Amino acid sequence: MKIIKPITNWLENRASTPTYGGWVLAGIAICFFGAAVNTMAGWLYAISGVSVALLVVAAVLPPRSLVGLTVTRNSIQPVSSGDDLTVELEIHNPTAQSVSLLQVEDILPFVLGKPIKQAIEVVPSKNSYRWVYYHPTQRRGIYRWHNVELATGAPLGLFWCRRQRDCEAIAIVYPTVLPLTTCPLVDEMGQEESKKGDSINRPLQTATSGLVRSLRPYRIGDPTRLIHWRTSARYGELRVRELEVVTGGQEIIIALDSGGEWQEDDFEQAVIAAASLYFYTQRMGMPVKLWTAGTNLVKGDRIVLETLAATSFQEDINATETPNNPFIWLTQNSLTLSSLPQGSRWILWQNNNSSDQASGVVYRDCPGIVVQSEQALQPQLQKPLQPF
């Protein structure tokens, strides 16, 4: 069987191979031919000859029907993890004859799923068949595949052949973005500077904690803790406090330790956390960038999402060094916390297989969050900070 299968595949892709019915008809033709040789009966020769002729026709027609068929693919729109990819293919038949009983198979990468098959009854002459299917996604990533396979046994079904067409596909699956309503990691960035007073002349950024800047009407998604109830009662509508903190005029940087060692599930959580923090900070009206070991600093919704979709732990380090200004550090290596700039924040996924622990005194100026992998990530990102 190990020898027969490669031979069968080779024949299917370069010529054609008999189906079960083809093998049966070939056996019958041989039996009739043997009987004709023994009896010298002409009608037995005729039956065996007609059977062989059918086999020859059935072997030649399937490959000929695939000649000229072309496949094009529309670009695949990016989706978030858990959503369905929309894949659209068009099979073109520029020949003068229609092609019937066709099977199309999109050869997906194994990490994305099994190949998807579609049976097509007929592709008219000088026309096209449009095939759209939806494929579920489970994990973020950038997926590439190149081949679409056409197969047919028409018109007699006695022989089967397959032909591949190059049809490149790129599907981008973004990480999940958690709908954070509050995040002390971001909200308290820069409060050390705020406590020093207003003597330092630096730009102020809108935030969710700090000095009261103004009052404005309530908008959907605003934290209820920012509602100013006395003013709301006076105006008869909800009024929300706009707050400001000093950030030293620097952008908030979300830094993912993608060059270090991680457990796979923890790294996936870290990518989700990085995406969620980025868009939460952006929603709060503060400038923000993403840093990874493979890309250095990047910004912009699409670029950040594509960077996080493509990143992996222990990736090649292209960034020269980590940012010098305070940043939010996402890591599984507790030893890196000692080198954080003052005013930074951190999120630590502790490796259960590692016994290294860090001193809580060293990081009093850089509080953060220790994530428990078995618990939901969103409430952990919204809980108060703690020194390690």
Secondary structure, DSSP 8 states (H G I E B T S, - for coil): -TTHHHHHHHHHHHS-EE-HHHHHHHHHHHHHHHHHHHH--HHHHHHHHHHHHHHHHHHHHHHHHHTT-EEEE-----EETTSEEEEEEEEEE-SSS-EEEEEEEE---TTT-S-EEEEEEEE-TTEEEEEEEEEE--S-EEEEEEEEEEEE-TTTSSEEEEEEEEEEEEEEEE------S--HHHHTTTHHHHTT-S-S---EEEESSSEEEEEEE--TT--GGGB-HHHHHHHTS-EEEEEEEE-TT--EEEEE-TTS---HHHHHHHHHHHHHHHHHHHHTT--EEEEETTTEEE-SHHHHHHHHHH--TT-----SS--SS--EEEES-GGGGGG--TT-EEEEE--TT------TTTTTTS-EEEE-TTS-HHHHHTS--B--
